[in-house]
Amino acid sequence: MNLKTNIRRRLARLSVVCLVLLICSLQVQAAKWSFGVTADTQWSGTDPTGNNINSVAVNQIKACNQAFVSAHVDFVVQVGDLCNDGTTTALQTRLDANSALNTAAIPFYGLRGNHDDNSTAKTFFQSNYLPTSKPGATVAVASDGISYSVTHNNTKVVLLDILTEDSTTAMDAVTPWVASQVKASDHTQSFVFSHKTMLGQANKDNQFGGSNDANPTQQNNFMKALQDGGTRYVISGHDHLYHRSEVTSPDGTAKVEEIISGSDSSGYFTPGAPFSTREQPFAQQLRKTGYTIYSVDGPRVTGQYFGSTPLANGDVDPNTPFALLETFGYSTNGKQFIVASGGSLSAVQDTYGTTTMRLSGTNTSTVKTSDGRLVNKDINTGWTDRLAGFASDALTLWGVADVGSATSSFSFTLTMSYSGGDVYIARQNADGTWTRLTSTVNGDGTVSALVNSGGTYAVASVPEPGGVAVLGMGLISAAGLTRKRHK
């Protein structure tokens, strides 16, 4: 074989490899997807720009929507209080502010709040906001004619129209419907949205009544339905602050994580007593205009909360970028561990296939809520199958960083098992490549590294995986191609 023929054959093989990688990349883009969430958008302040009209925070809506368009989200959800005065003019203004979403063909799924709670607003909402089924998005409307669900990409979002304080009728009627929605076999991930909270921080009126412990039987039934259906997150608004916590039902049998979605309005609230002993706070951020993007990647869900400091009148400066303030998440093939301030990380242990992991160290973070409650660490694990060149499955770790920071205020040791060869722990970068960490090989078939952040980690073999293996790991990891979790 002459040199020219050999070169041509090598180039042909390289072209095939590149084509395979391109196809994998396209598949990944289709597999991993996201949706955006905004909170209350009522406007009641002064506005020198003249853009916030008809009691709607138009400037903040447009700023958030532009971020969603840039992030290429699949759809956007708003958790109520679409306007301040509940008029049809205001509700139409809220829709008109979605011009950027409409241009990008990004659906908007709205929800009424207590500021939109009147019969005229309900009629207008039913005619102009309720979506209809289309290819790729199946809509189901509850018997109340206004709560609804949308099933998209094997994921279901359920939006509840629960507004009236101290009314038990609405929750009693909608809970069986919610249970049927989240327990259905038409999805693997589900999210439930409601304007009012399960346990409020600034406002004490909630889904169940006028106080934290109103209608305990109703709370038990609702939280059990969600837990039994595999719903991890209940996402709400109403409080005009960002707050994330785990809520336990009054009878102690069910737990659901609540995410209060901040403020996109002229008002920003401060938490006030009483607070319930049935919640464990994970994160809190006050006085930020913000939004959250949730990415669904197979069994893995990642939430990213972005915020910007508002102007003195509560509006947002269009030239101020939103900063990433918190990343959190979970995986259906991983585990959750709640570690209190001062608590040991040694309980964080998990196994997937033949790979084991464990953390060691102490949660020395002393971050508190504005009212002085210590924040717990909500640490979650998730897994992706190993590829050639790696000596373990890939671990994704969420929940070690403090809100407002990409890293933890403390360092800890990550230990992972491996099979074969000289090894080290590597951390995956945003572009899919990997960074080698200073590692110690132990005598029990494990390797350890000192880290201070979440992310995706794997044990790599020496010599380092080649370019194709590294790129392939990034692609496959993003696709979330995982086997069923071993119990």
Steps between C-alpha positions, in 0.01 A plus 500: 500500500651834396507808723225689313258206525573462871434871559173486305379204706595670827315815393196290408500338845535840662205628298287212624598576860414866453165406346419273794589775745285748307204261507550446874510876550173547313341222706616664820354834398166328453526301825591772748246778532387770741217727609495839670301622801408856598307618802257783580500781242258752649604867493382763748796740516621807314672450166698772321535279189126490445525135393335338802137564414160372606642366830742264319880489553576504128871584533570202723296265285692602189836469677420148619355398164812614319705279730269207425532555126880511530491175700275333238251371757211286377231692689447752782276472807384791716374421850222757528427866570518581132402859580405713799136594436353188335342685207475359150708792374779406739481131413527587131800725573666203670452294186624782276825512700581151370590622151855361523367157602246506219765588242715213622197263502541435874165412665391689812303322771346744745335459837268735688590648837300673771535829309323335204231342716166622365237357268585735212867407518409132514288522186770692314766254618299200380456655156848643451749321726392137515709308243371227272670178403736503206772264372750452781283661769194322637268716713252376761259737677365422847129496586530854641551611139816700574766278662687308230801286415734484202699189411815577300814295433400226744450763771176632650441847642183546707365853561250543783250787527479507882444858614238559769624522858332261745311321223525124538271421209749573223784292646272210587374494142832538324717264708360176347552649154858593585556146628371353173724732299829438680439125534421452128738295286542771235811660656810434709539847657227727639486851644203658679440877492277711721495874561467469877754309703473188714679681785541873454795711609362854464133414443337242724192442283575193291343227286320358801377807687612799701781352710784246500293227661163563338308189389761236594304212344495688172875559524560132575297389199662746261861430598444125504356517148809680376744272682322188376509640147874569515467880488802658664438872446197721573573841349312809620511880522296741718780580747712726274824337615704194406483214747564127471415248773369152573149491644370208707128424522331553840478124558870457414442243223581706190768747394510735201751768405352848458662766283364854540599671178599852599352824363461656157285786625535840667473336844761306699405345835681397818424177692316531828395272785348259565708238321414132495713230656385279213740660253875472457633807314762444228547843343364853515562817302318830557442807286599362163321511167545145381406193306583130506589263218439129554692258278370146454769256391363147513476409871676821606339837577708812558359832614691826454377814671609833349457841661567870454487779759198719422501876467373721781146493357505119479552488125784322320785671318498353147880541482567300817556130427339234711751307712481129579426490874427133566519160333307208647353175375437129536497178299255212504797262501668673795436580865426803717684588822414793728797613708454762771750776571781341700397152388724228363502425126580134561137398448527604134565161341358344186552209262424472131589186308848411623592857599474625857546854633523665837571841646695584811532829682266735684237747385655807660274744314325741737271662243165601649165621376422868556320412823794302640424136419803294398482365146541126434690347210273314256758267345389279212678241286438385144675262263598443136652180357878498448663520159827371359801660664328544834526268798164582662149615425453877507361660817305826501490680834259784589444709809838570661537868401354795687241718327675783317817296447611237249706325764458384856632698794678181608701226332426130530638170377336308217591130483399276208568136418657399170608200298839464331819696450653817641218746562399848611170686556399745228234770499298572188509855367208689346626423148510125563877474550654381825741648752736270687486544879781436745409151619610234745470131413399303808572137578137389489431550130395862540644839410441831683519871422439818697220702336280798586219498245231291341510383141579179316795285604647172374809288550724513192786267410861591433591581227220753463204410275553614143312789342223278363445329835490829687263660250287187493473504878373856487242414237371183656493654847287788374263258336431336834528147363486295817404155606242426765622571850628205700335485841 
